[in-house]
Amino acid sequence: MPTHGKKYRNSLEGIDLTQRFSVEDAVAKSLGASFAKFDETVDVALRLGVDPKYSDQMVRGAVSLPHGLGKTVRVAVFCKGDKQAEARAAGADVVGAEDLVAQIKGGWLEFDAAVAAPDVMALVGQVGRVLGPRGLMPNAKTGTVTFDVAKAVQELKAGRVDFKVDKAGVLHAPLGKVSFGPEKIVDNLKALLDAVQRLKPSAAKGQYMLSMTVSTTMGPGFKVDMAQCKKFIEG
């Protein structure tokens, strides 16, 4: 049976992980329990009252976090003609069409997000089985299939987060770095929750947001009181 290391156990001293906290306290405690030598990422796991096996209950979207993610995002853009110059001017790290597809077929995947113009999606489809499982496939629902490639690149570079519930109805998303401090992380979480709330499927019945946990890369998870969370979203 796996056991946690000494630093992890020390970070839990005096903490009851079965307790539920306000959004602000969960974030603060998560940051306070961070112990790694590197600047850990703060993550949220949000369980929704949806059944993703039904298409009308899928929750998927994107949000630009007000304080970004605190990391460099490498963006690849699939496009042709004048759009390539637009993408490069906006800060894209790699731009191409057939040549970029060929690179990916050869095993190259040195990017964190991808954008595609609609007229090259047939090309991108050739590497869909490579990009899809890695969360790199451009998608119109998240704004990454668009003729406005410059805007999409700028948003991704600024810290846009794409999110999607998994098969169990749980949505995972990064909120920034521990070094941001609690106020910026709370602001980013509020932006994410607002976006998820707006995407509530009409087919979803009963309580929508069921449970939420905030944690850092190496640290423990702190549960949120969902009654307080509702007030936080509405506030």
C-alpha positions as CSV (number, residue, x, y, z in Angstrom):
1,M,0.0,0.0,0.0
2,P,1.5,3.4,-1.1
3,T,2.4,5.8,1.7
4,H,3.1,9.6,1.5
5,G,6.5,11.1,2.1
6,K,7.5,12.9,5.2
7,K,7.1,16.4,3.7
8,Y,3.6,15.6,2.6
9,R,2.7,14.3,6.1
10,N,4.2,17.4,7.7
11,S,2.1,19.6,5.5
12,L,-1.0,18.0,6.9
13,E,-0.1,18.6,10.6
14,G,-3.2,20.0,12.3
15,I,-5.3,19.7,9.2
16,D,-8.5,17.7,8.8
17,L,-8.9,16.7,5.2
18,T,-12.5,15.6,5.7
19,Q,-13.5,19.2,6.6
20,R,-15.1,21.4,4.0
21,F,-13.9,25.0,3.6
22,S,-15.0,28.2,1.9
23,V,-13.5,28.8,-1.6
24,E,-11.1,31.3,-0.2
25,D,-10.0,29.1,2.7
26,A,-9.6,26.0,0.5
27,V,-7.3,28.0,-1.8
28,A,-5.3,29.6,1.1
29,K,-4.9,26.2,2.8
30,S,-3.8,24.5,-0.4
31,L,-1.1,27.2,-1.0
32,G,-0.1,26.9,2.7
33,A,0.4,23.2,2.4
34,S,2.6,23.4,-0.7
35,F,6.1,22.0,0.1
36,A,7.8,21.3,-3.2
37,K,11.0,23.2,-4.1
38,F,9.5,24.2,-7.5
39,D,6.6,26.6,-8.1
40,E,3.7,24.2,-8.0
41,T,0.6,24.5,-10.1
42,V,-2.7,25.0,-8.3
43,D,-5.5,22.7,-9.7
44,V,-9.2,22.3,-9.2
45,A,-11.2,19.2,-9.6
46,L,-15.0,19.9,-10.0
47,R,-17.5,17.1,-10.1
48,L,-20.7,18.0,-12.0
49,G,-24.1,16.5,-11.9
50,V,-24.0,15.5,-15.6
51,D,-23.7,12.2,-17.5
52,P,-21.1,12.9,-20.3
53,K,-22.1,9.7,-22.2
54,Y,-25.1,11.8,-23.4
55,S,-24.1,14.5,-25.9
56,D,-26.6,16.9,-24.5
57,Q,-24.9,16.7,-21.0
58,M,-21.3,17.3,-22.2
59,V,-19.7,20.3,-20.6
60,R,-16.8,21.7,-22.6
61,G,-15.5,25.2,-23.1
62,A,-12.7,27.6,-22.6
63,V,-12.0,30.6,-20.4
64,S,-9.4,33.3,-20.3
65,L,-8.1,33.5,-16.7
66,P,-7.6,37.1,-15.5
67,H,-4.2,36.4,-14.2
68,G,-3.1,33.8,-16.7
69,L,-1.4,30.5,-15.8
70,G,2.1,31.7,-15.0
71,K,3.7,29.6,-17.7
72,T,4.9,29.9,-21.3
73,V,2.4,28.3,-23.6
74,R,3.8,27.0,-26.9
75,V,1.1,27.4,-29.7
76,A,1.0,25.6,-33.0
77,V,-1.2,27.0,-35.8
78,F,-2.5,25.1,-38.8
79,C,-3.3,27.6,-41.6
80,K,-2.4,28.7,-45.1
81,G,-1.7,31.9,-47.0
82,D,-2.0,35.3,-45.2
83,K,-3.2,33.6,-42.0
84,Q,0.3,32.3,-41.5
85,A,1.7,35.8,-41.2
86,E,-1.1,36.8,-38.8
87,A,-0.4,33.8,-36.6
88,R,3.3,34.6,-36.4
89,A,2.7,38.2,-35.7
90,A,0.4,37.2,-32.8
91,G,3.2,35.1,-31.3
92,A,2.6,31.6,-32.6
93,D,5.6,29.3,-32.0
94,V,5.1,27.2,-35.1
95,V,2.9,27.7,-38.2
96,G,2.2,25.5,-41.1
97,A,-0.2,23.2,-43.0
98,E,0.9,20.1,-44.8
99,D,4.5,20.5,-43.5
100,L,3.3,20.8,-39.9
101,V,1.1,17.7,-40.3
102,A,4.1,15.8,-41.7
103,Q,6.2,16.9,-38.6
104,I,3.5,15.6,-36.3
105,K,3.2,12.3,-38.2
106,G,7.0,12.0,-37.7
107,G,6.6,12.2,-33.9
108,W,7.1,15.9,-33.3
109,L,4.8,17.3,-30.6
110,E,6.7,20.2,-29.0
111,F,3.7,22.4,-28.3
112,D,1.0,22.9,-25.6
113,A,-2.0,24.1,-27.6
114,A,-3.1,24.1,-31.3
115,V,-5.2,26.5,-33.4
116,A,-6.5,25.7,-36.9
117,A,-8.2,27.7,-39.6
118,P,-11.5,25.9,-40.7
119,D,-10.2,25.5,-44.3
120,V,-7.4,23.2,-43.1
121,M,-9.3,21.0,-40.7
122,A,-9.3,18.1,-43.3
123,L,-5.5,18.2,-43.0
124,V,-5.5,18.3,-39.2
125,G,-7.9,15.4,-39.2
126,Q,-5.0,13.2,-40.5
127,V,-3.3,13.6,-37.1
128,G,-6.5,13.6,-35.0
129,R,-5.6,10.3,-33.4
130,V,-2.3,11.7,-32.3
131,L,-3.6,15.1,-31.1
132,G,-7.0,14.0,-29.6
133,P,-5.8,11.8,-26.7
134,R,-3.3,14.5,-25.8
135,G,-5.9,17.3,-25.6
136,L,-4.3,19.1,-28.5
137,M,-7.0,18.7,-31.2
138,P,-8.4,22.1,-32.3
139,N,-12.1,22.4,-31.6
140,A,-14.7,25.0,-32.7
141,K,-16.4,24.8,-29.3
142,T,-13.3,26.1,-27.5
143,G,-12.5,28.7,-30.1
144,T,-9.4,27.0,-31.5
145,V,-11.0,26.4,-34.9
146,T,-11.3,29.9,-36.3
147,F,-10.3,32.2,-39.1
148,D,-9.3,34.7,-36.4
149,V,-6.1,32.8,-35.7
150,A,-4.4,35.9,-34.2
151,K,-7.0,36.4,-31.5
152,A,-6.9,32.7,-30.6
153,V,-3.1,32.7,-30.3
154,Q,-3.1,35.8,-28.1
155,E,-5.7,34.3,-25.8
156,L,-3.8,31.0,-25.4
157,K,-0.6,32.9,-24.7
158,A,-2.3,35.0,-22.1
159,G,-3.5,32.0,-20.2
160,R,-6.7,30.6,-21.7
161,V,-7.8,27.3,-20.2
162,D,-9.7,24.7,-22.2
163,F,-11.8,22.4,-20.0
164,K,-13.9,19.3,-20.5
165,V,-15.6,16.8,-18.1
166,D,-14.2,13.3,-18.2
167,K,-16.2,10.1,-18.3
168,A,-16.9,10.3,-14.6
169,G,-18.3,13.9,-14.9
170,V,-15.2,15.5,-13.3
171,L,-13.7,18.6,-14.7
172,H,-10.0,19.2,-14.0
173,A,-8.3,22.6,-14.7
174,P,-5.2,24.5,-13.7
175,L,-5.6,27.9,-11.9
176,G,-2.1,29.3,-11.9
177,K,1.0,28.9,-9.7
178,V,1.5,28.9,-5.9
179,S,3.6,32.1,-6.3
180,F,0.5,33.9,-7.5
181,G,-0.8,34.1,-4.0
182,P,-4.4,33.4,-2.8
183,E,-6.1,36.5,-4.3
184,K,-5.1,35.8,-7.9
185,I,-5.9,32.1,-7.6
186,V,-9.3,33.0,-6.2
187,D,-9.9,35.4,-9.1
188,N,-8.9,32.8,-11.6
189,L,-11.2,30.2,-10.0
190,K,-14.1,32.6,-10.0
191,A,-13.6,33.1,-13.8
192,L,-13.6,29.4,-14.3
193,L,-16.6,28.7,-12.2
194,D,-18.6,31.5,-14.0
195,A,-17.7,29.9,-17.3
196,V,-18.8,26.4,-16.2
197,Q,-22.0,27.8,-14.7
198,R,-22.9,29.4,-18.0
199,L,-22.4,26.1,-19.8
200,K,-24.9,24.2,-17.6
201,P,-26.7,21.8,-20.0
202,S,-30.5,22.1,-20.0
203,A,-30.7,18.3,-19.8
204,A,-28.8,18.3,-16.5
205,K,-31.3,17.9,-13.6
206,G,-30.8,18.4,-9.9
207,Q,-27.7,20.0,-8.4
208,Y,-25.1,21.0,-11.0
209,M,-21.9,21.5,-9.1
210,L,-21.7,18.5,-6.7
211,S,-18.2,18.8,-5.1
212,M,-14.9,20.6,-5.6
213,T,-11.3,20.1,-4.4
214,V,-8.4,22.5,-4.6
215,S,-4.8,21.2,-4.5
216,T,-1.3,21.9,-5.7
217,T,0.9,19.6,-7.8
218,M,2.4,17.7,-4.9
219,G,0.1,18.7,-2.0
220,P,-3.2,17.4,-0.5
221,G,-6.6,18.3,-1.7
222,F,-8.9,20.6,0.3
223,K,-12.7,20.1,-0.1
224,V,-15.0,23.1,-0.7
225,D,-18.3,23.6,1.0
226,M,-20.6,23.7,-2.0
227,A,-23.3,25.8,-0.2
228,Q,-20.7,28.5,0.3
229,C,-19.4,28.0,-3.3
230,K,-22.9,28.8,-4.6
231,K,-22.8,32.1,-2.8
232,F,-19.3,32.7,-4.1
233,I,-20.4,32.2,-7.7
234,E,-23.5,34.4,-7.3
235,G,-21.6,37.1,-5.3
